[in-house]
Amino acid sequence: MPSSFQTFFRRSAALLALLILGACAQLPQNVDRPVSTAIASPATGTALADLVQQRRQAEKARYESGFLLLGGPQAAYGSRLALIEGAQKTLDLQYYAIHADASTGRLVRGLRAAAERGVRVRVLLDDFHTTGRDALVLGLAFIPNIEMRLFNPLAGSRDSTFSRLLNSIDDASRIQQRMHNKLFLADNVLGVTGGRNLGDAYFGNAANGNFVDVDVLAAGPIVQDLSRSFDSYWNNERAYPVQSLVTREEFQAMRDRARKADQELAEESARQQEGGAGAPTAAQRARAWDEKPLDLRTATFVWAPAVMLADKPGKIPADSDPGNRKAPGLVVSRPDDKAGSSRGAASLEAASDLAAGGDTVVEGLLQLIGQARTDLVIISPYFVPGKDMLQAFSTARARNVRIRVLTNSLASNDAPVAHVGYARHREELLKMGIELYELRSEQASFGNVFGSSGGSSGSAGVSGESRAMLHSKVLVMDGRLLVVGSMNLDLRSQLQNTEIALLIRSNELSRAASEQIERGMRERSWHVELVDGSLLWRAPEGSGLKDSTTEPDASATLRLLLKLFGPLAPDQLL
């Protein structure tokens, strides 16, 4: 599938980039970036703001911000449709990847309709995936009332990822450093953040493989903190208006080539189907979910104190910096002032103060991990622990904190090279007393690994067998603090990518998340143990599978390639 290949290719090509010298095409100079910000008074004046206020008052909520976990594809997709259809003033989207496919096409049509009714739409996209067919999403920039900017762009042709990487070989850090944040904000009063990018594979709509993911729908003042983070990236000098990089004529040429390729693909697909073979068409895949917006009037929010952790955009150095120096920094919001005297808000404030001791989102979380009291449950798709992370785990284990980690197996990992950084630390982690679980790759109902919460019906997946690939980024600490964000617990997220996360102080949400994760560990994952000095993968409960002494479901060829070339790849590049 395209997203899996591109992720694998980026990580592999970045390693190659350090070894090859080449010429770098130039980015435009003296780019005009008009400054714009979120609406100043979001609490009143829009239907969404009134809805949030009514829901909070009806439930006699103690806290001003509310949250709904979005674990399944339909809930995740429906929430975004609801925000698009309900917005009256602004829509702000910030993503690492937006793929030009069936599910995104429906969202784009909604954004166009919103712009036509007067909603100001801003789309901020990391530039790495805007090549080939995915470059078609740049068409948003040429729609009236929609602005689109690309963060940390690569110069060169958008015909292929490889050609752009070659053009940027002598600036390998630009390839490595990506904006990984994910935000979908409406009228500065409701917003979605978490692990999902936009594309078929993130909404259970891809034919060959889908990501197991989780988002959170946030309501109230916490969304203003998310918007301030968005604005800091939008107005940063690394954010280039699309028109400064691609002309309307160039975009039209790209669209014409894509239409021709689509026509050829459709003809080939028709020939295959006549013979009773062939993959589902885009139209068939688009029917895998009902495209209905989430009913915000009946959605069950949990009202709780929360804070935002966000890397500053300066984590990716600006071109104007002569020394190309990183300027890491962490933005930590504060809990609701109105509830500041409550026990929950006070404990969250202590946690946020602790996290503020880190320079980045991941380092802030490591500060929290090191101070856990009883239990840590972690989901990290790419799990590559550096020295700081190992120290945080060691500190927690010294106090007998139980630590359970769910990550990808080699077979479920969409970037197998990243598995190397985890595998080389696996025995050390097990000897430390950390419990490791690896997602089984073949699941017919991948949504069950982290199901929906709040009464939505989001646990349904596509019909038939589909490869499951873990993509959720979640941490539950001591049964009372839930963290959902864009970050992995790896050196890439810690040192290179920019990330964002919500810390929510809620026993109810923490319990719901823990129950789903623990079920996924038991029934959908291999439990890795160290038996007599050798690794053993215990089969998922009730699966009928046998235990394995080698990486389960992975081919011998893949295992051999990673064994041969894995030692050449340093952890910080995985």
C-alpha positions in Angstrom: 0.0 0.0 0.0 1.4 3.5 -0.8 1.6 4.8 2.8 3.4 1.8 4.0 5.9 1.8 1.2 6.6 5.5 1.6 7.2 5.2 5.3 9.6 2.3 4.7 11.2 4.1 1.8 11.8 7.3 3.8 13.5 5.6 6.6 15.7 3.5 4.3 16.4 6.4 1.9 17.4 8.7 4.8 20.1 6.2 5.7 21.3 6.3 2.1 21.2 10.0 2.1 24.0 10.2 4.6 26.3 8.3 2.3 25.7 9.9 -1.1 26.6 13.4 -2.2 24.4 15.3 -4.6 23.1 18.7 -5.7 20.2 20.3 -3.9 17.6 22.4 -5.8 16.8 25.7 -4.2 13.7 26.7 -2.3 12.1 30.1 -3.1 13.4 33.1 -1.3 11.5 36.1 0.2 8.3 34.2 0.4 5.2 36.2 1.5 3.5 34.5 4.5 0.5 36.6 5.7 0.1 36.1 9.4 -3.2 34.7 10.5 -4.5 33.3 13.9 -7.4 31.4 15.4 -10.6 33.3 16.2 -10.1 35.2 19.4 -13.4 34.5 21.2 -14.5 30.9 20.4 -16.7 30.3 23.5 -19.8 31.9 21.9 -21.1 32.8 18.5 -21.1 29.5 16.7 -23.3 26.5 16.7 -20.4 24.2 17.8 -19.6 26.6 20.7 -23.2 26.6 21.8 -23.4 22.8 21.6 -20.3 22.4 23.8 -21.7 24.8 26.4 -25.1 23.1 26.4 -23.6 19.7 26.8 -21.4 20.8 29.6 -24.3 22.5 31.5 -26.6 19.6 30.9 -24.1 17.2 32.5 -23.2 19.7 35.3 -19.6 19.1 34.5 -17.0 20.3 36.9 -14.4 20.9 34.2 -14.7 23.0 31.1 -12.9 20.7 28.7 -14.5 17.4 27.5 -13.0 14.3 25.7 -14.2 11.4 23.7 -11.9 8.5 22.7 -12.1 7.7 19.0 -10.8 4.1 18.6 -12.6 2.8 15.6 -12.5 3.9 11.9 -16.1 5.1 11.7 -15.9 7.2 14.9 -12.6 8.7 13.8 -13.9 9.5 10.3 -17.3 10.6 11.5 -15.9 13.0 14.0 -14.0 14.8 11.2 -17.0 15.0 9.0 -19.0 16.4 11.9 -16.4 19.1 12.4 -16.4 20.0 8.7 -20.2 20.2 8.5 -20.6 22.0 11.8 -17.9 24.7 11.4 -19.2 28.2 10.7 -16.0 30.3 11.0 -12.7 28.3 10.8 -11.3 24.9 10.1 -7.6 24.3 10.8 -5.9 21.0 9.7 -2.3 20.1 10.5 -1.0 16.7 9.3 2.1 14.8 8.5 0.4 13.0 5.6 -2.8 13.5 3.6 -3.1 10.8 0.9 -5.1 11.3 -2.3 -7.6 8.4 -2.0 -11.3 7.6 -1.5 -11.6 8.6 2.1 -9.7 11.8 1.8 -11.7 12.7 -1.3 -14.9 12.8 0.8 -13.2 15.1 3.4 -11.8 17.3 0.6 -15.3 17.8 -0.9 -16.5 18.7 2.6 -13.7 21.3 3.0 -14.6 22.8 -0.4 -18.3 23.0 0.7 -17.3 24.7 3.9 -15.1 27.2 2.1 -18.0 28.0 -0.2 -20.3 28.8 2.7 -17.7 31.2 4.1 -15.6 29.1 6.5 -11.9 30.1 6.5 -9.9 26.9 5.9 -6.2 26.5 6.6 -4.3 23.3 5.8 -0.8 22.8 7.1 0.9 19.7 5.7 4.4 18.3 6.1 5.9 18.2 2.6 7.4 14.7 2.5 4.4 12.8 1.0 3.4 15.4 -1.5 4.7 13.4 -4.5 3.1 11.2 -7.2 -0.6 10.8 -6.8 -0.6 12.3 -3.3 0.5 15.6 -4.8 -3.1 16.0 -5.9 -4.0 17.2 -2.4 -2.2 20.4 -3.2 -5.2 21.3 -5.3 -6.7 22.6 -2.0 -4.5 25.6 -2.3 -6.3 26.7 -5.5 -9.8 26.7 -4.0 -11.1 30.1 -2.9 -11.2 30.6 0.9 -8.7 27.7 1.4 -5.1 28.4 2.3 -2.5 25.6 2.3 1.1 25.7 3.4 3.8 23.0 3.3 6.1 22.6 6.3 9.8 22.0 5.8 9.5 21.4 2.0 12.0 19.5 -0.2 13.0 21.1 -3.4 12.8 19.3 -6.8 10.3 17.5 -8.9 7.1 16.0 -7.3 7.0 13.1 -9.8 8.5 10.8 -7.3 9.8 10.7 -3.7 13.1 9.3 -4.9 13.9 12.2 -7.2 13.2 14.7 -4.5 15.4 12.8 -2.0 18.3 12.9 -4.5 17.9 16.6 -4.9 18.1 17.0 -1.1 20.9 14.6 -0.4 23.3 17.3 0.7 20.8 18.4 3.3 20.0 15.0 4.9 18.7 16.7 8.1 15.9 18.2 6.1 14.8 14.7 5.0 15.0 13.4 8.5 13.2 16.3 10.4 9.5 16.2 9.8 6.4 17.8 11.2 4.5 14.8 12.7 1.7 16.7 14.5 -1.9 15.9 13.8 -4.8 18.4 14.4 -8.3 18.8 13.0 -9.8 21.9 14.6 -13.3 23.6 14.1 -14.2 27.1 15.2 -11.5 26.9 17.9 -13.9 25.0 20.2 -13.8 21.3 19.0 -10.9 19.4 17.7 -9.4 16.0 17.0 -5.8 15.0 17.8 -4.0 11.6 18.0 -2.2 9.2 15.8 -4.1 9.2 12.5 -3.1 10.9 9.3 -5.7 11.3 6.6 -6.1 8.3 4.1 -7.8 5.0 3.5 -5.5 3.0 5.7 -6.3 5.2 8.7 -10.0 4.7 8.4 -10.3 1.0 7.7 -10.8 1.6 4.0 -7.6 0.1 2.4 -7.8 -3.3 0.7 -4.5 -4.8 1.8 -3.7 -3.3 5.2 -5.1 -0.9 7.8 -3.7 0.9 10.8 -4.8 0.3 14.3 -5.1 3.8 15.6 -6.8 6.1 18.2 -7.7 9.7 18.4 -9.4 11.9 20.9 -12.1 14.4 20.2 -11.6 17.4 22.5 -14.1 20.2 23.4 -13.8 23.4 25.2 -10.8 25.6 26.3 -8.2 22.9 25.7 -8.9 23.4 21.9 -7.6 26.9 22.2 -4.3 25.6 23.4 -4.2 23.3 20.3 -5.0 26.3 18.1 -2.2 28.3 19.5 0.2 25.5 18.7 -1.3 25.3 15.1 -0.8 29.1 14.7 2.9 28.9 15.8 3.6 26.4 13.0 1.4 28.1 10.4 3.2 31.5 10.8 6.7 29.9 11.0 9.2 30.6 8.3 9.5 26.9 7.5 5.8 26.9 6.4 5.6 27.8 2.6 2.4 28.7 0.8 1.8 26.0 -1.8 1.7 28.7 -4.6 5.3 29.6 -3.8 6.3 26.0 -4.6 3.8 24.8 -7.3 2.1 27.0 -9.9 -1.5 26.4 -11.0 -0.2 25.2 -14.4 2.2 22.7 -12.8 -0.7 21.4 -10.6 -2.9 21.0 -13.7 -0.2 19.0 -15.4 0.1 16.7 -12.4 -3.7 16.3 -12.3 -3.8 15.4 -16.0 -1.1 12.7 -15.5 -3.0 11.3 -12.5 -6.3 11.1 -14.5 -4.5 9.3 -17.3 -3.0 6.8 -14.8 -6.4 6.3 -13.1 -8.0 5.5 -16.4 -5.4 3.0 -17.3 -5.7 1.4 -13.8 -9.5 1.3 -14.1 -9.3 -0.5 -17.4 -6.8 -3.0 -16.1 -9.0 -3.6 -13.0 -12.1 -4.2 -15.2 -10.2 -6.8 -17.2 -9.1 -8.6 -14.0 -12.6 -8.5 -12.5 -14.0 -10.0 -15.7 -11.9 -13.0 -15.0 -13.1 -13.1 -11.4 -9.8 -11.7 -9.9 -8.4 -8.3 -8.9 -8.4 -6.1 -5.9 -11.5 -4.0 -4.9 -11.8 -0.7 -6.8 -11.7 2.7 -5.0 -15.5 2.9 -5.3 -15.9 -0.5 -3.6 -13.5 0.5 -0.8 -15.3 3.7 -0.3 -18.4 1.7 0.7 -16.5 0.1 3.6 -17.9 2.8 5.9 -21.1 4.8 5.8 -19.6 8.3 5.5 -22.0 9.5 8.2 -20.9 12.3 10.6 -20.7 11.6 14.3 -23.8 12.9 16.1 -22.2 15.5 18.4 -25.5 16.0 20.2 -25.4 12.5 21.6 -21.7 11.9 21.9 -20.7 11.1 25.5 -17.9 13.4 26.6 -15.9 12.9 29.7 -15.2 16.3 31.3 -11.7 16.4 32.9 -8.7 18.6 33.4 -6.1 18.3 30.7 -2.9 19.9 29.4 -1.3 20.0 26.0 2.4 19.1 25.3 3.7 20.4 22.0 7.1 20.7 20.4 7.9 24.2 19.2 8.3 24.5 15.5 11.9 25.5 16.1 12.8 21.9 16.8 13.2 21.9 13.0 15.8 24.6 12.4 14.9 27.4 10.1 16.7 28.0 6.8 17.6 31.5 8.0 19.6 30.1 10.9 23.2 30.3 9.6 24.4 27.5 11.9 21.3 25.4 11.2 20.9 24.9 14.9 18.0 23.2 16.5 16.1 25.2 19.0 14.1 22.6 21.0 11.4 23.8 23.3 8.3 22.4 24.8 5.0 24.2 25.1 3.0 23.0 28.2 -0.5 24.4 28.7 -2.1 24.8 32.1 -5.2 22.9 33.5 -8.5 24.8 33.7 -8.2 27.6 36.1 -11.8 27.2 37.3 -11.1 23.8 38.6 -7.5 24.4 39.7 -8.3 23.7 43.4 -9.7 20.2 42.7 -7.6 17.2 43.5 -7.6 16.0 39.9 -6.5 19.4 38.5 -3.8 19.7 41.1 -2.3 16.4 40.4 -2.4 17.1 36.6 -0.7 20.5 37.3 2.1 18.6 39.2 2.4 16.2 36.2 2.6 19.1 33.7 5.2 20.8 35.8 7.2 17.6 35.8 6.8 17.1 32.0 7.9 20.7 31.5 11.4 19.6 32.6 11.9 18.1 29.2 12.9 19.9 26.0 10.5 17.9 23.8 7.2 16.1 24.0 9.0 12.7 24.3 11.4 14.0 26.9 8.5 15.4 28.9 6.8 12.0 28.9 10.1 10.4 30.0 10.0 12.7 33.0 6.5 11.3 33.8 7.5 7.7 33.2 10.4 8.0 35.6 8.0 9.1 38.3 5.2 6.5 37.8 4.0 4.9 41.1 2.3 1.6 40.2 1.6 0.9 36.6 2.4 2.0 33.0 0.6 0.8 29.9 2.1 2.0 26.7 1.3 1.7 23.0 4.1 2.8 20.7 4.1 1.4 17.1 7.8 2.3 16.6 9.6 1.6 19.9 13.3 2.4 19.8 14.4 3.2 23.3 17.5 5.4 23.7 19.6 5.9 26.8 17.1 8.4 28.3 14.2 6.1 27.8 16.0 3.1 29.2 16.9 5.2 32.3 13.3 6.3 32.8 12.1 2.7 32.6 14.9 1.6 35.0 14.0 4.3 37.5 10.3 3.2 37.4 11.1 -0.5 37.6 13.3 0.2 40.7 10.1 1.2 42.4 8.4 -2.0 41.2 6.3 -0.1 38.7 4.7 -2.6 36.3 5.4 -1.6 32.7 3.6 -3.2 29.7 4.4 -2.2 26.2 2.5 -3.0 23.0 4.3 -2.4 19.8 4.4 -3.8 16.3 5.7 -7.3 15.5 8.1 -7.6 12.5 5.2 -8.8 10.4 2.8 -6.0 11.3 5.4 -3.2 11.1 4.9 -1.0 8.0 8.5 0.1 8.3 10.5 -3.2 9.0 13.8 -1.3 9.2 12.4 0.5 12.3 11.9 -2.9 14.0 15.7 -3.3 14.1 16.0 -0.6 16.7 13.4 -2.3 18.9 14.7 -5.8 18.4 18.3 -5.0 19.5 16.9 -3.8 22.9 14.3 -6.5 23.3 16.3 -8.8 25.6 17.6 -5.9 27.7 14.0 -4.7 28.2 12.8 -8.1 29.2 15.6 -8.6 31.7 14.6 -5.2 33.2 11.2 -6.7 33.9 9.2 -4.9 31.2 6.4 -6.9 29.6 6.5 -6.8 25.8 3.6 -7.5 23.4 3.7 -7.5 19.6 0.7 -7.0 17.5 -0.3 -10.0 15.4 -0.3 -8.9 11.7 -3.3 -10.7 10.3 -6.6 -9.6 11.8 -10.1 -9.5 10.4 -11.3 -7.0 12.9 -8.3 -4.8 13.6 -10.4 -2.2 15.4 -10.8 -4.5 18.4 -7.2 -3.9 19.5 -8.2 -0.4 20.6 -12.0 -0.1 20.4 -14.2 2.9 20.5 -15.2 4.7 23.6 -18.2 6.9 24.5 -20.9 4.9 22.9 -19.8 5.2 19.2 -19.9 2.2 17.0 -16.3 2.6 15.8 -15.0 -0.9 16.3 -16.0 -2.2 13.0 -13.4 -2.8 10.4 -13.3 -3.7 6.7 -14.8 -7.0 5.8 -12.5 -10.0 5.2 -9.0 -10.5 6.3 -6.8 -7.3 6.4 -3.3 -6.8 7.6 -3.2 -4.9 10.8 -0.5 -2.4 11.5 -0.2 -0.7 14.9 -0.2 3.1 14.7 -1.7 4.3 18.0 0.4 6.3 20.4 -1.0 6.0 23.9 0.2 6.0 27.5 -1.8 5.2 30.7 0.0 6.0 34.0 -1.1 4.8 37.4 -4.7 4.2 36.1 -5.5 7.9 36.2 -3.5 9.8 33.6 -4.1 9.2 29.9 -1.8 10.5 27.1 -2.9 10.4 23.5 -0.8 12.0 20.8 1.3 11.8 17.6 4.6 10.7 19.2 6.3 7.3 19.2 8.6 6.3 22.0 11.6 6.4 19.7 14.6 8.6 19.0 13.1 10.0 15.8 10.2 11.5 17.8 12.5 12.5 20.6 15.2 14.2 18.6 13.9 15.0 15.1 10.1 15.1 14.5 7.9 17.6 16.0 5.0 16.1 18.0 1.9 17.0 20.1 0.0 15.2 22.9 -2.9 15.6 25.3 -2.5 14.7 28.9 -5.9 14.0 30.4 -6.4 13.4 34.1 -9.3 11.0 34.2 -9.8 7.7 36.0 -12.8 6.9 33.7 -10.9 7.5 30.4 -7.8 5.8 31.7 -9.8 2.8 32.8 -11.5 2.5 29.4 -8.2 2.8 27.5 -6.5 0.3 29.8 -9.2 -2.3 29.3 -9.1 -2.0 25.6 -5.3 -2.2 25.5 -5.1 -5.1 27.8 -7.7 -7.0 25.7 -5.6 -6.3 22.7 -2.5 -7.6 24.4 -4.3 -10.8 25.4 -6.3 -11.6 22.3 -4.5 -9.9 19.4 -0.8 -9.9 20.3 2.2 -12.1 20.8 3.6 -12.0 24.3 7.4 -12.0 24.1 9.2 -13.8 26.9 12.8 -14.7 27.7 12.9 -18.5 28.4 16.2 -20.1 29.3 18.0 -17.2 27.6 16.1 -17.4 24.3 13.1 -15.4 23.0 9.7 -17.1 22.9 6.6 -15.6 21.4 3.5 -16.8 23.3 0.5 -17.1 21.0 -2.5 -14.7 21.5 -5.1 -16.1 23.9 -7.8 -18.1 22.1 -6.1 -17.8 18.7 -5.4 -21.5 18.3 -1.8 -20.6 17.1 1.3 -22.2 18.4 4.1 -20.4 20.3 7.0 -19.4 18.2 10.8 -19.3 18.7 11.3 -16.9 15.7 9.6 -13.6 14.7 6.1 -14.8 14.0 4.5 -14.5 10.6 7.6 -12.9 9.1 9.4 -14.5 6.1 12.8 -16.0 6.5 14.1 -13.7 3.8 12.9 -10.6 5.7 14.4 -11.9 9.0 17.7 -12.5 7.3 17.9 -9.1 5.6 17.3 -7.3 8.9 19.8 -9.5 10.6 22.4 -8.7 8.0 21.8 -5.0 7.5 20.1 -4.0 10.8 23.4 -3.5 12.7 24.4 -0.9 10.2 21.5 1.4 11.1 21.9 3.6 14.1 18.9 3.9 16.5 18.5 7.7 15.9 17.8 7.2 12.2 15.2 4.5 12.6 
